[in-house]
Amino acid sequence: MRLNSFSFPTNCSPSFRRAINDPVSKEPRWCEVIESPIYIVTDVELNGLVPGRHSMLSFGSVAVRPDGHRCGEFEAVLDTLDNATVDPNVMAFWQTQPEAYAAATRNPEAPTAVMGRFVDWVRQMPGDAIFAAHPLALDGPWIDFYMRTFASECLFEGSWRPNRLFKSAPLCLASFAAGRLGWPSWTCDVDQYPADWLGDHEHTHRAIDDARGYAHLLVTLMREISPA
């Protein structure tokens, strides 16, 4: 199945056309080779929008290869941060989602324990981990803040640091979808995707449910779309 055909703009440069049409036979000298990439597709649930001022209630991650093979899942509920507040607008949303809010707050654990366990889980992956989220601008800063604060790790570090947790820069799945589909970026929303692109995983606002759907979307975009 091809989700969308690809055609070059009339003003596209020859070098760009060659880069798209020619398979990459070798990595550019400034680019590290990624061995057996595994995408850590993650969704977070929150009680506000500002990391540190507000708290991350829960998050779920699905580890998936580009071919669709899943390498594991991670799910956790966290204690709220000391001296943190809540955003009234976000809490008003949660009042409309009682089951999801219950799942996001049931049996919380200390953030230090959760993030340490998450780091260990990522490190045991049988390949190079790459963080991904939809959109990265929402989920990424929260995971980065919590990893920095409670596990002395972060989402992206330069190649000068050995044994990095994530091998490459994080992937914004919404931006990736826009590029692959040729859609305007603002239309790349979970409500706009056909259910089968999400693996028929309902978007419930339970973190692991949503992460499963986005993981399937990533694989769909990677496997089902090819240039014309």
N, C-alpha and C positions, 0 to 999 in steps of 0.2 A: 504493500500500500504506500502511495506517495501522498503526503498530506498537502504538499504545496510544491509547484514547479518553481524552478529558479531560472531567472534570466538576468543578464548583465545590463546595467545602464548603458546607454549609447556613448556616454563620455567616460566609460571605465578605462583605466590605463592598461596597456598591454601587460605590464608587470603584475598588476592585480589579477588579470585573467589567468596568467600562467600560474600564479600562486594558488588559485582556486582549482584549476583544471589538472595540474600536475600533482600526482601523489608525492607526499613528502618522503624523499628517499633517505634523508639524513637530517638530524636536528641542527638548527643554527648554532654557531659556536657559542653564543651567549645564553643558550637555553639548555637547562638541565633535562636529561631524559627521564621521563616518568615511567617507571616499571609497574606494569599491572595496576593501573589506576583504580582506586575504589572511592566512590563518591559517598560522603557522609551527609546524606540529605536530611536536613534538620528543620523542625518546626517548634516554635516556642509559644507559650501562653503566659500572659502578663497581667499585672494589675495597674499598669501605667505605661508610659512611653519613654521614660528616661531611666537608663540603667543607673542604679545606685540611689537615686531619689525614690524610685519605685522598685518593685521586686519581680523577678521571674518566678512564676508559680510552678511551671513544669516545662519539660521539653521532651521531644522524642526524636530519635535518629534512626535512619535505615541506611545500612551500608550496602551499596549495590555497584556491580561492575557495569560497564557500558553494554554488555551483552544481556543484561537482565538478571544475572546470577546474584542472589542476595547472600551477603556474608555475615549478616546478623542484624539485630535491632537493639536499641537502648532506649529505656524510658525511665523517667524519674520525676518525682514531685519534691519540691524544695521548701524549706522553711522560708518565710519572708525575712528580709533584711532588718537588722536592728535599726531603729530610728527612721525607717523608711515610711513613706506615705502611700496613698493610693490616688489614682486619678478618677474623679467622679464620673467622667464620661465613659471610661473603660468599665467601671463597676456597673454603670447603668446597662452597658451591653451584656455583661455577665448575668444580670437579672433576667435577661431574655433567653439565657442558655443554662438553665439550672443543672442539667445532667453533665454538661461539659465542665461547668465550674466545680461541681462535686468531684469529678475525675481529676481536675487540675489542683485540687487542694487536699485530697484524701491521703492520710498517712505520710506527711512530709518528712524529709530528712534534712540534716544539716548540709548547707551548700558545700562545705569543705569535703565531706564524705562523698557527695554526689559527683562533684567535679573531678575529684581524684579517681573515682571509679570510671568516669567517662574517659579521662585521659588514658587510663590503663586499657580500656576497651578499644580505643582508636589505635593505640600502639600495637596491639596484638593482631591487627589486620594483616592478611597475607598479601600485601601490596602497598603502594603509595597512596596515602589518604589525601583526598581533596574535599574540603568543606563545600557544601552547596545548600542554598536556601531560596525560597520564593516568597518575597523578594529578599535579597541579601541585605538590603539597607535596613530592614526591620529585624530579622532574626540574628544576623551576624554580630552587630554591636553587643547584643545581650550575651551571646555565648562568649565573645571575646572578653567582655567585662568580667564575667563570672570566672572564666579560666585564668585571667590575669590576677584577679583578687584572691581566688581560693586554690589555684593549682599552679601558679607561676608559669603558665603557658599562654599562648595567644594564637589567633587564627592565621596570622601571616608573619613570617620572619624572613629576613634576607638569607641568601644562600651561604653566607659566611658562618651561619650557626649550624654546627653539626647536630644530627639527630633531631631535626625539627619534627614537630607533631604532624603538621600538614605540609606536604611536599611543595604545593603550588599555591598561588593566590586563590582565594575563595571564588566560587562560581555563583553568579546571580542567575538563578534559573529563569526568572521572569525576563531578564535581558536576553538570555540564551534563546528562549522561546520566541521573542520578538525577531531576533536575527534569523532563526531557522524558518519561521513561518512567514516572514515578511509582513508581520502585523505591526501597527503602531504600538509602541511600548505600553501605552496606557490601556490598551485593550487586552493585554496579557494578564488576565485575572482568572482565578479558579472557576468562577461562574461562567466563563466564556468557553472553557474547554469541553469537548465531548466527554461523556462519562468514561468511555473506554480508554481515552488517553490517560486517565487517572487510574486505570485498572479497576474501574467501578468501585473504588474506595470512596465512600461518602465523606464529604468534608464536614466533620462533626465539631471541630474546634477542640477535640481531644488530640493532644499533640501527636501521638503515635499514629492515629488514623490519618491525620493530614500529611504527616511525613511519608506514609506509605503511598498515598496518592501522588505526591510530588516526586517520589522516587520512580514511580511508574511513568510519570510524565517525562522525566529526564531520559529514561530508556527509550520511550516512544520517540522523542525528538532525535535521539542519536541514531536509532535503528531504522526509522521509517522514512526519513527525509534524506534525499540525495539530490545534488545539483542536476538540472536537466541536461 
